[in-house]
Amino acid sequence: MATVAVAGVLIALAAATGGLASEEPPIGRLQPLRVMTAKAHAVVLVKTGGVKDPGDGGARVYTIDVRRTITGAATAKKIRLVDSPIDFRDGRRTEPYLHKGDTAVVFLARRRTGAAGPYTPVDGRDGVVVLADHGDLAPIEAAIGNAEQLGAEATPGNTLARLEHVRIELASGEPRLILDAIAEFEQLDTLSAFALHESKLIERIVRDHHLDPGLRAGLIEVFVRKRAKPLLPTLERLRPDDAGVFVVALYARAALGRPADTHELQGYLRSSDPDVRIASVRGLTLTGDPDAVDLIGQVSIKDDSDSVRLTAIASLAATRSQTALPWLTRSFASDQKELRHAAAAAVLDIGGRAADRALREAALNGPSLQSRTFAAAVLVSHLGPGDPEVAELRNMTRDAQVRSILAPPRH
């Protein structure tokens, strides 16, 4: 099943945490079924007889048996479809969109007669809907019938009919129809009224663990892009037992102007799931609460996960707060080179005289020789070996190694 390209800012953030693992990557912006139906010469129910994949970059050939025409003109009982096994955008090998024995609904477009045969799927692999079992067909066939009646053009006059069409698609629970609902939502100016009146339906979908998390997150994303604030109560009821979607919900709440507060986020820092802790840290950065700095600082030095600690370090830099500096220099004592370097970059990002003083203090009084020599190296790199502060620090330190790092270069 193809997935709609819904990876906007919120989903990208969630994916960066590792918390949003979708079964299939987005492959293109999906057209609504009503548009695809209008483009199709025929929409047919098929059974895949075989797939020939040469494996050398040559064309992949599907032999399919047409069981029934759902709508459109009749076709031959046996037809061939051809696609390329290589994605020409990035050179990567693609997965076949059908396998032997698959039952599918295919939106067929006419092509110029040639070796590839007379038909091709509408919009490439987006025009192929693989059915998990024959029971999936009824809601999809009904949706195609509705789409055909609506027509390809989206107009103010058919907005209510399209919304009812979308409501039926969502209620079906069929992943491909939920994708179609997202594609329809993209073409509407506002979703606030729908979010208000169909909140229970939306919540049922985003809580359904049987659905791909990327699909559920995509549904949240489209409501946020349309500034549908009535969705907020639904988002606020989601809990971290479903980490990937919960992470998106936290970002969505912030994007809609009602982020989680410090007290709520502090509780999520105790989650056993590092992705939830990462989302909580990022959420704390958005609160603007001065107390959040110390909470993030504790995470930056104590969390068991390096990825969570790295997020906390970056979040401390994002606060631009001088109170973040002592927390950052404490990471200089870490055994992990990546953490030390991230902390140093964060100190320099905050910058100013306060950052210089923090580096100086860490070079003099850090908890270990490693942390003191590292702080000294960062300070010299930042100010230069001839800076008066570096010379003063060299005279104050009792560590021979620190003094050696601070020494001016020999000519």
C-alpha positions, 0 to 999 in steps of 0.5 A: 500500500502506498502512503501519502506524503504527509511528512511535514514539520511535525512528522519530521521532528518525530522521525528525528527522535526515532519515535515514528517508524512507518512501515513504508516511506512516503513516495509521493503526494497522493491524489484523491480517489475522485481525481484518480477515478476520473483519470482512469480508463477503468478501475478493476479488481485483479489477481496477480498471476506472476511478476518477472523482475530481471534484477539487472535494471530492466523493466519489471513485468506484472501479469494480472488476471482481471476478475471484475471491472468496478467502473469504467470500460471493460478490459481484456481478462489478462493484461500486463503492467510494467514498471521500473525497479529503479527510482530515477530520483535517487537511484534506489531499487524499488519494491514491487507494487504487486506480488504473485497471488496478490488481490488488488484494485488497480486504476488503469490509464490508457497508454500508447500501444507498445511493448509495455502494453496498453495500460499503466496504473494511474499515478504509478504505484499510487494507482494500485491498492493491494487488498489484505483479504477480499473483505477489504473490497466492500468499503473501497468499492463503495468509496470509489462509487462515491468518488465517481459521483463527486467528480474530479473537481473540488468546488464550494458546491460539493464541499459538504458532500466531500466531507461526508465522503471523508467521514465514511472513509475514516469510519471504515478504518481501511488504511487506504481510505484514511489516506484518501481522507488525508488527501481530501483534507489537503484540498479543504480550506478549513477543518475546524468544524470537522474536528469539532463534530467528528472528534470521537471518530478522529480520536478512535483512528489516532488511538488505533494501534493496528494502523500504521503510526505514520498514517495516524500521525499524518492525520494529525499533521493535516489538521494542524496545517489547517489550524484546526484548534478543536482537535486540541482536546483529542491531542491532550488525551493521548498518552505515551503508551503509543510513543510515535504518535504521542510525540507528534501530538506533543509537537502538534499541541505546541504548533496549535498554540497550547503546548504541554506545560512544565508539570505535564512534561516533567512527568514524561521525563520518567517514561521508559521510552527514550522517544517520549523523553526526547519529545518532553525535552523539546516540549520543555524548550517551548514552554519558556518556563525558567524552571525548565532549564534545570529540568533539561539540564538534569536530563543532559547529564543523567539520562541513560540514553545518549540520544536523549542527552544529546537532545537535552544539550541542544535544547539547552543551547536553544534556550539561550539562557546563561543558567544553562551554561553550568549544566553544559560544562558538566557534560565535559566530564562525559566519556562520550566524545560526541556528548562533550563536543555537543556541549562545547558547541552549545556553550559557544552557541549561547556565547558572550562573556558568560560563556567565556566565564563558564569555560574558564571556571570549568578549566579551573575547577572541573570535576576531572582532569579530562573535563578541565583539559577539554574546557581549556582546549575549547577556550583556547580554540575560541579566544586564541592562545594569545588572549589575555584571559588565556594567559591569566588562566595559565598562571592560575591553574595547578594542572600541568596538562591544562597549562600545556594546552593554554601555553602559547605556540612556540615560534 
